[in-house]
């Protein structure tokens, strides 16, 4: 945000404290006042929080909540920096805060404060930013802020003002187009690099080492491609064992190297960040039982809290590992994970993804594409203040970018739009829908022009079916849908069991690289000896879905053998497919969740495709074995029974299994349609996916991303599955504690030390984004958010002896030259917090949290203050309610 008052001589960094204008007590200050985007929202600001600022208070001896570090101990320099008072902006920077475009570009590509700190790119280390780590976004505040900004922008009626309005409206389209192109460029880079590195397991191109086997020898086998057995022919191991050894070294080496790179994003969060209001935390290392005597005692001193921090383990996560779709969904719902969408995470995940996909592990690139695309959208938002300083606007770009990730992963722009609507987006108005569609189209067109596979296809597994299906196949399509939904639900249960058993081993949990090594060795030993298991997952899916028409790779490539020439060839093919199905299913279960970039879309489709291909060949065998059966009609009269296309069954089962794992429905039907380009098979695709979702929901109510969200204890409030409520607000409202309220009955002046103690109680309870209600004669008269209270207290020169004004009082007209009164906290107070009666039904509470995006709701009983419930408390209540129903 530009600082229009940058020329004033002030003694502290420019912040919302100087931008927020005090209440116009006297008329002289109120003259000419017009609210704009920098004005107090509802006469107060709700959700800003600083990242690095200190205070000369006893709290300075504690580990600052606003610090984050990699490793187990914070550097001593960081602890010293939090005690320093902010310097004058004029002594630090001799220019405006707006900065040039070059500075903004550099800022967009930089990590301002480390992996966990604010990722919105400020060139000024003392600038107070929007939201703290592991807090929820206040959508109401951001919406009101943008309304003030738009009103101020449209206040100018001249030609220049209209130009500015037009440019402001074009910013969203510019970001959508830029995000789409960059996402396509990243997908092209990953696809080309992965193809080359994957072929290193078999050999290398002597003429150009950076080419894969297909580009090295475009017309078939040639002398330029050197296998490892030819290179090391002088070794006494023999050709067979040289190839096997080289394969194992590459599989294990690439996988371990990918894990090692991904571990660079290890983020250790101080225990003060722990989500102690939730019932579990599987992200913590060596989790100890919660010390109830401290956490439940609101009178605990800051020193006792410090001892608690030293005993409690920190939270740890790796932003470049895994799929990232679950975290993107949580971020778009309003949960803050700083650094998860940063430039460092993007670069590291892109490099690690190339290595992990090249290793041959049973994983895909599609989920990480969504995460990396969201990183691109987040970084692009830093170019425009309108999106950089407003998370409500930022999520519009993030939704569009995430959809573009699916568009380039499957070559399906329409499927990408529906993915954003069905899976990741929490709020999807018509304007966001259109921009998402535009972003997906730009991404798909850019990738098609880049031509990563040299076939002018956006994805490798694009197929075409020219033969229509028969009516008697509908029964088999439904059967395939049932099997796909069941396999997807069983995969979720198996993944949960594996995570809660093997990954709970202390040694495996402490050394993630060991698990990756074991999984890589197992994958290499089980995959090398099979022609199908050795293929990359995308190429294997192509062969499973390809028709046997004499032109597809499934019928042309030697050694694949998926197209029978007679009825006698079908049983060996079924045996091969069943063996591959068992191997791929087991490897997918143990691979999902390891500390490498790994998606689940294509591996789940491969497992389902193997099962569907088996069913397809069984139907083919039945038709050929009983050609005169009346139900088949003239199907057996076709050449070699080709009226039954096993590839169709493979692709339908692939979609059904992916639906069982992710619970995507309409998105998958459209993606499969875009992959085949055939309207004839839209009905079988949709029917199988519909049945698969019914079966999967009956067997396992959680999708794989719901499972990850639950296991990591993210306070995600599901807006698509509303539970059945029978209670009212009384069930979740805690009793009123005097330590959690600010009573101004006797005087509007409150000692700063008392406010600091109350703030520490909120922090100890894990309510970093909570608030303190202000009451007079037990009547709620306002609320001050905890982040704003912390910022205001840190601005005090002498906190010990300061008395803070917590209510508006008439004052004598003061000199205009005097600076703002640091003890006047009324500018941070929300005089009208959202309140509900204690007898309000729980359905109303759910709608307030979901539709309005509130952080907390004040509770009244007969007009008097009766408590306050936090969003995290409501999430915990919903989780307990769902577990009770199960």
Number of C-alpha atoms within 10 A of each C-alpha: 13 10 13 11 13 16 11 9 10 14 13 17 21 21 14 21 22 15 15 18 19 21 14 11 14 13 9 11 15 13 9 8 11 8 14 18 19 19 21 25 22 16 18 25 23 27 25 22 24 21 24 23 20 23 21 19 17 13 17 15 15 14 19 19 17 21 21 22 19 17 12 13 10 16 13 8 8 15 17 12 14 21 18 14 16 20 12 15 21 18 10 12 12 10 11 15 19 15 13 10 11 10 13 19 15 15 20 25 16 19 21 20 20 18 26 27 22 26 26 27 25 22 18 14 15 21 20 21 21 21 25 25 23 23 22 26 26 22 21 16 22 20 15 16 22 20 14 19 17 16 14 15 17 14 12 13 9 9 9 10 14 15 11 14 16 11 12 15 11 12 16 21 17 15 25 28 22 18 32 33 22 21 33 29 18 20 25 21 16 21 20 18 20 20 22 22 23 24 21 23 23 18 22 23 23 14 12 12 16 17 21 23 24 17 17 22 15 10 8 9 11 12 11 15 23 16 22 20 21 13 12 14 13 10 10 9 13 12 16 9 12 20 21 19 16 17 23 22 17 24 28 24 18 25 30 27 21 28 27 17 20 25 21 17 22 18 23 23 26 24 22 26 22 24 21 19 18 18 12 16 17 16 16 19 17 15 14 10 7 12 11 8 9 17 18 12 12 19 14 16 13 18 13 13 19 17 12 18 19 14 13 21 20 21 21 19 18 19 31 33 27 25 29 24 23 21 25 24 23 24 25 22 24 24 22 20 23 21 25 29 28 29 21 21 23 24 15 20 29 22 20 28 31 25 28 30 30 26 32 27 31 32 30 26 26 23 25 27 34 31 32 32 31 31 27 27 30 27 26 24 29 23 23 17 14 19 23 23 21 19 24 23 19 20 25 24 28 33 31 33 38 35 35 41 36 30 34 33 27 22 28 28 29 21 26 33 28 25 26 29 21 17 19 24 25 23 17 17 11 8 9 21 18 14 23 33 23 19 33 35 24 25 32 27 18 20 27 21 12 18 16 22 17 13 10 13 16 27 23 20 20 18 21 14 20 10 15 13 16 12 10 11 16 15 10 18 25 22 17 30 36 24 24 36 34 24 25 31 30 17 22 23 18 15 20 17 13 16 19 13 10 14 18 14 11 11 12 14 15 13 10 18 21 15 21 26 18 14 21 28 19 16 27 24 14 16 22 17 11 15 15 25 23 16 17 21 26 19 15 23 27 24 27 31 32 27 27 22 16 10 11 17 19 23 20 15 12 10 11 17 19 29 24 20 14 11 16 11 14 18 15 13 19 20 12 17 22 16 16 22 21 13 18 24 21 16 21 21 22 22 24 23 22 18 26 32 33 30 26 26 22 25 30 32 29 33 29 34 35 31 27 35 29 26 21 25 25 17 19 23 21 16 25 20 14 11 17 14 13 8 11 18 13 14 20 21 15 11 9 16 23 20 19 27 24 27 29 27 31 32 28 31 38 35 34 43 38 30 33 39 30 24 30 21 23 17 22 24 26 22 24 24 21 20 20 21 16 16 11 15 20 16 13 21 28 22 19 29 34 23 22 34 28 17 22 30 16 13 16 19 15 20 20 23 21 16 17 17 17 17 16 16 20 21 25 22 24 16 14 10 7 12 14 12 13 8 13 17 19 18 11 18 19 12 10 12 10 10 17 20 20 22 22 18 12 9 11 17 17 18 15 21 18 15 22 21 19 22 25 23 23 20 20 26 21 22 26 24 27 25 25 21 24 25 18 17 12 15 18 25 20 20 25 27 25 24 23 25 21 18 21 20 25 20 19 19 15 14 21 15 11 17 18 24 21 24 18 13 9 7 8 7 11 9 7 9 6 7 10 12 11 16 21 17 22 21 26 28 27 22 19 13 18 14 15 19 18 22 15 15 16 19 16 14 17 21 14 17 19 18 13 12 19 20 24 23 19 21 23 20 13 10 13 16 24 21 23 24 19 20 25 24 19 23 21 20 16 19 18 13 14 12 9 8 9 7
